Amino acid sequence: MKKLILLFLISSACLPAQSLQFLEHGTNTPAQANYTRNVDDQMGDEFSMDVKNISSAFITYKIRRRILSIPAGCSGANIIRFCDAQSCYLYATSLSQSNISLDPGALNGPIAIDSPYVRPPYAVKADIEQTDCCGTYIVQYTAFNYSNPSDSASFTITYIVDNCTGIQSQNKAFEIGTLSPNPVSTAATLNYNFYARPQKAAIKVYNTMGALVKELKLETQEGTAVIDVTGLPDGIYFYSLQLNDEIIASKKIIVTH
């Protein structure tokens, strides 16, 4: 009996300890293994998660994204992207380029030099962009110890994308098509139709700090808006449709020259 107990203690001591723990963003709540997100095809979705070093040692970690399932006939390569605590990546990237250091008990990691934040606002920001291909997408994100990749923590997001008919208001007052191309290097176009012409209509583009960087007035009841981004630095922006000074719909645009 004593030999069995001793063998158990030795075996337990040999088990690798987990150093990283995902926490629901802005809380101390441990992350669930799986999350389900209902997504409008034209709005997309953002989902952030924190990561904590729960060990007593300094570690360096990276983030890995795995696309586990996509709807038949669809491609997840051009709509699913992510950011880590220091950088955002294009769709084809599945492994973060940053090696992020994390002290014992620390959250997310050190801040990037050019960041406006006091500390990284998240460890992972998972994005699914607007798409015309509806169905179920399953994506897994893993934070792992760079020195010991088996020392890791993961969570999975199931995206249920529906309403693949373009954005429409509930009272059918307007309809907006899909911005194309997105990402954009020079100019993107967007079809629109107002069933009842508003007094004022505009598309306004904002940077991630909320500053207005471009405004395009829509003078006709139906047409195609052209958003020129040649004067904007590379990065993520948000454009919104505003009718009579009321924001009706907002979406993301990515500028890459």
C-alpha positions as CSV (number, residue, x, y, z in Angstrom):
1,M,0.0,0.0,0.0
2,K,2.8,2.4,0.9
3,K,4.5,1.6,-2.4
4,L,1.3,2.5,-4.3
5,I,1.0,5.8,-2.5
6,L,4.7,6.6,-3.1
7,L,4.3,5.7,-6.8
8,F,1.2,8.0,-7.0
9,L,3.1,10.9,-5.4
10,I,6.1,10.4,-7.8
11,S,3.8,10.2,-10.8
12,S,1.9,13.4,-9.7
13,A,5.1,15.3,-9.3
14,C,6.1,14.4,-12.8
15,L,2.9,15.8,-14.4
16,P,3.6,19.1,-16.2
17,A,2.1,22.1,-14.4
18,Q,-0.1,24.5,-16.5
19,S,1.4,28.0,-16.6
20,L,-1.2,29.8,-18.6
21,Q,-4.9,30.4,-18.0
22,F,-7.4,32.2,-20.2
23,L,-9.7,34.6,-18.4
24,E,-12.9,36.1,-19.8
25,H,-11.9,39.6,-20.9
26,G,-11.8,42.2,-18.1
27,T,-12.8,39.6,-15.4
28,N,-11.2,37.0,-13.2
29,T,-13.5,34.3,-14.5
30,P,-11.7,31.4,-16.1
31,A,-12.5,30.9,-19.7
32,Q,-14.9,28.2,-20.8
33,A,-13.7,25.5,-23.2
34,N,-16.3,26.5,-25.8
35,Y,-18.2,29.7,-26.7
36,T,-21.0,30.1,-29.3
37,R,-21.4,33.4,-31.1
38,N,-24.4,34.2,-33.3
39,V,-23.1,36.5,-36.1
40,D,-24.8,38.7,-38.6
41,D,-23.0,38.2,-42.0
42,Q,-22.6,41.9,-42.6
43,M,-21.5,42.9,-39.1
44,G,-18.9,40.3,-38.2
45,D,-17.9,39.7,-34.6
46,E,-15.0,40.5,-32.2
47,F,-14.3,38.5,-29.1
48,S,-11.5,39.2,-26.7
49,M,-9.8,37.1,-24.0
50,D,-7.1,37.7,-21.4
51,V,-4.3,35.3,-20.4
52,K,-2.6,35.1,-17.1
53,N,0.7,33.5,-16.0
54,I,-0.5,31.4,-13.0
55,S,3.0,29.9,-12.4
56,S,5.8,31.2,-10.2
57,A,8.2,31.5,-13.2
58,F,8.8,34.0,-15.9
59,I,7.6,32.7,-19.3
60,T,7.3,33.7,-22.9
61,Y,4.1,32.8,-24.8
62,K,2.7,32.8,-28.3
63,I,-0.9,32.5,-29.7
64,R,-1.9,29.8,-32.3
65,R,-5.2,29.8,-34.3
66,R,-6.7,26.7,-35.7
67,I,-9.7,26.7,-38.0
68,L,-11.4,23.4,-37.2
69,S,-14.5,23.6,-39.4
70,I,-16.0,25.8,-42.0
71,P,-19.3,25.5,-44.0
72,A,-19.1,23.5,-47.2
73,G,-18.1,25.6,-50.1
74,C,-16.8,28.4,-47.9
75,S,-13.3,29.6,-47.1
76,G,-12.3,30.7,-43.6
77,A,-8.9,32.0,-44.8
78,N,-10.2,35.4,-45.9
79,I,-12.5,36.3,-43.0
80,I,-11.0,34.8,-39.8
81,R,-8.1,36.8,-38.3
82,F,-6.8,37.6,-34.8
83,C,-4.6,40.0,-32.8
84,D,-2.3,39.2,-29.9
85,A,-1.3,41.6,-27.1
86,Q,1.1,43.4,-29.4
87,S,0.1,42.9,-33.1
88,C,-2.7,42.1,-35.4
89,Y,-2.3,39.6,-38.3
90,L,-3.7,39.1,-41.7
91,Y,-6.0,36.2,-42.5
92,A,-3.3,33.7,-43.6
93,T,-1.4,33.9,-40.3
94,S,-2.2,31.2,-37.9
95,L,0.8,31.6,-35.5
96,S,1.5,34.9,-33.8
97,Q,4.9,36.5,-34.6
98,S,5.3,38.1,-31.2
99,N,7.1,36.4,-28.4
100,I,5.3,37.9,-25.4
101,S,7.0,37.9,-22.0
102,L,4.8,37.4,-18.9
103,D,5.9,37.7,-15.3
104,P,4.5,35.4,-12.6
105,G,0.9,36.5,-11.9
106,A,0.9,39.0,-14.8
107,L,-1.8,39.5,-17.3
108,N,-1.5,39.6,-21.1
109,G,2.1,41.0,-21.3
110,P,4.1,44.2,-21.8
111,I,2.6,47.0,-23.9
112,A,3.9,47.7,-27.4
113,I,5.9,50.9,-27.6
114,D,3.6,52.7,-30.0
115,S,0.3,51.6,-28.2
116,P,-2.0,54.2,-26.6
117,Y,-2.9,51.7,-23.8
118,V,-1.3,51.5,-20.3
119,R,-1.2,47.7,-20.7
120,P,-2.3,45.3,-23.5
121,P,-6.1,45.4,-23.5
122,Y,-6.3,41.7,-24.3
123,A,-4.2,38.6,-25.0
124,V,-6.3,37.5,-28.0
125,K,-8.8,39.4,-30.0
126,A,-10.6,37.0,-32.3
127,D,-12.3,38.4,-35.4
128,I,-14.6,37.0,-38.0
129,E,-15.3,39.5,-40.8
130,Q,-18.4,40.1,-42.8
131,T,-19.1,37.3,-45.3
132,D,-21.6,36.2,-47.9
133,C,-21.0,32.5,-46.9
134,C,-23.4,31.5,-44.0
135,G,-23.1,28.5,-41.8
136,T,-21.0,27.3,-38.8
137,Y,-17.4,28.1,-38.3
138,I,-15.4,26.6,-35.5
139,V,-12.1,28.2,-34.5
140,Q,-9.7,27.2,-31.7
141,Y,-7.2,29.6,-30.0
142,T,-4.3,28.4,-27.9
143,A,-1.8,30.3,-25.8
144,F,1.4,28.2,-25.3
145,N,4.7,28.5,-23.4
146,Y,7.3,29.1,-26.1
147,S,9.9,27.0,-24.2
148,N,7.4,24.2,-23.7
149,P,4.6,24.1,-26.3
150,S,2.8,21.4,-24.4
151,D,2.3,23.8,-21.6
152,S,-0.8,25.5,-23.0
153,A,-4.4,26.7,-22.6
154,S,-7.1,26.7,-25.3
155,F,-10.7,27.8,-26.0
156,T,-12.9,27.3,-29.0
157,I,-15.4,29.6,-30.6
158,T,-18.3,28.4,-32.7
159,Y,-19.6,31.1,-35.0
160,I,-23.1,30.7,-36.4
161,V,-23.3,33.1,-39.3
162,D,-26.7,33.9,-40.7
163,N,-28.7,36.6,-42.6
164,C,-26.7,36.4,-45.8
165,T,-28.9,38.8,-47.7
166,G,-27.2,42.1,-47.0
167,I,-27.9,44.5,-44.1
168,Q,-31.5,45.7,-44.0
169,S,-33.3,47.6,-41.3
170,Q,-36.2,46.0,-39.6
171,N,-38.6,48.4,-41.3
172,K,-36.9,47.9,-44.7
173,A,-36.0,51.6,-44.9
174,F,-32.6,50.9,-46.4
175,E,-30.2,48.2,-47.7
176,I,-26.4,48.1,-47.9
177,G,-24.3,45.7,-49.9
178,T,-20.9,44.3,-49.0
179,L,-17.9,46.6,-49.0
180,S,-15.4,45.4,-51.7
181,P,-12.6,44.9,-51.6
182,N,-11.9,44.5,-47.9
183,P,-8.9,44.7,-47.0
184,V,-8.5,47.7,-49.4
185,S,-5.4,49.5,-50.7
186,T,-6.8,52.3,-52.8
187,A,-10.6,52.5,-52.9
188,A,-13.6,50.3,-51.9
189,T,-17.1,50.4,-53.2
190,L,-20.4,49.9,-51.4
191,N,-23.9,49.7,-53.0
192,Y,-26.8,51.3,-51.1
193,N,-30.5,51.8,-51.5
194,F,-32.8,54.0,-49.4
195,Y,-36.4,53.0,-49.9
196,A,-37.4,56.3,-48.4
197,R,-34.9,59.1,-49.1
198,P,-33.5,60.5,-45.8
199,Q,-32.9,64.2,-45.2
200,K,-29.2,63.5,-44.6
201,A,-27.2,60.4,-45.4
202,A,-23.4,59.8,-45.0
203,I,-20.8,57.2,-44.6
204,K,-18.2,58.2,-42.0
205,V,-14.9,56.5,-41.4
206,Y,-13.3,56.4,-37.9
207,N,-9.9,55.2,-36.7
208,T,-9.6,52.9,-33.7
209,M,-9.3,55.9,-31.4
210,G,-12.8,57.1,-32.5
211,A,-11.5,60.0,-34.5
212,L,-13.4,60.9,-37.7
213,V,-10.9,60.5,-40.7
214,K,-13.2,60.6,-43.7
215,E,-16.8,61.5,-44.5
216,L,-18.7,60.7,-47.7
217,K,-22.1,62.3,-48.2
218,L,-24.7,60.2,-50.1
219,E,-26.6,62.6,-52.3
220,T,-28.8,60.0,-54.2
221,Q,-31.5,57.6,-53.1
222,E,-29.7,54.7,-54.7
223,G,-26.2,54.2,-55.9
224,T,-22.6,53.1,-55.2
225,A,-20.4,54.8,-52.7
226,V,-16.6,54.9,-53.3
227,I,-14.5,55.2,-50.2
228,D,-11.0,56.4,-51.1
229,V,-8.4,55.3,-48.5
230,T,-5.2,56.4,-50.3
231,G,-4.6,59.0,-47.7
232,L,-5.1,56.7,-44.7
233,P,-2.3,54.8,-43.0
234,D,-2.4,51.0,-42.9
235,G,-4.6,49.7,-40.1
236,I,-8.1,48.9,-38.9
237,Y,-10.9,51.4,-39.3
238,F,-14.7,51.4,-38.8
239,Y,-17.2,52.9,-41.2
240,S,-20.8,53.7,-40.3
241,L,-23.9,54.5,-42.2
242,Q,-25.6,57.6,-40.7
243,L,-29.1,58.7,-41.6
244,N,-30.2,62.0,-40.2
245,D,-27.2,62.0,-37.9
246,E,-28.2,58.6,-36.4
247,I,-25.8,55.7,-36.7
248,I,-27.7,52.9,-38.4
249,A,-24.9,50.3,-39.0
250,S,-21.2,50.1,-38.4
251,K,-18.7,47.7,-39.9
252,K,-14.9,47.2,-40.1
253,I,-12.6,48.2,-43.0
254,I,-8.9,47.2,-43.1
255,V,-6.5,49.4,-45.0
256,T,-3.3,47.8,-46.4
257,H,-1.3,49.7,-49.0
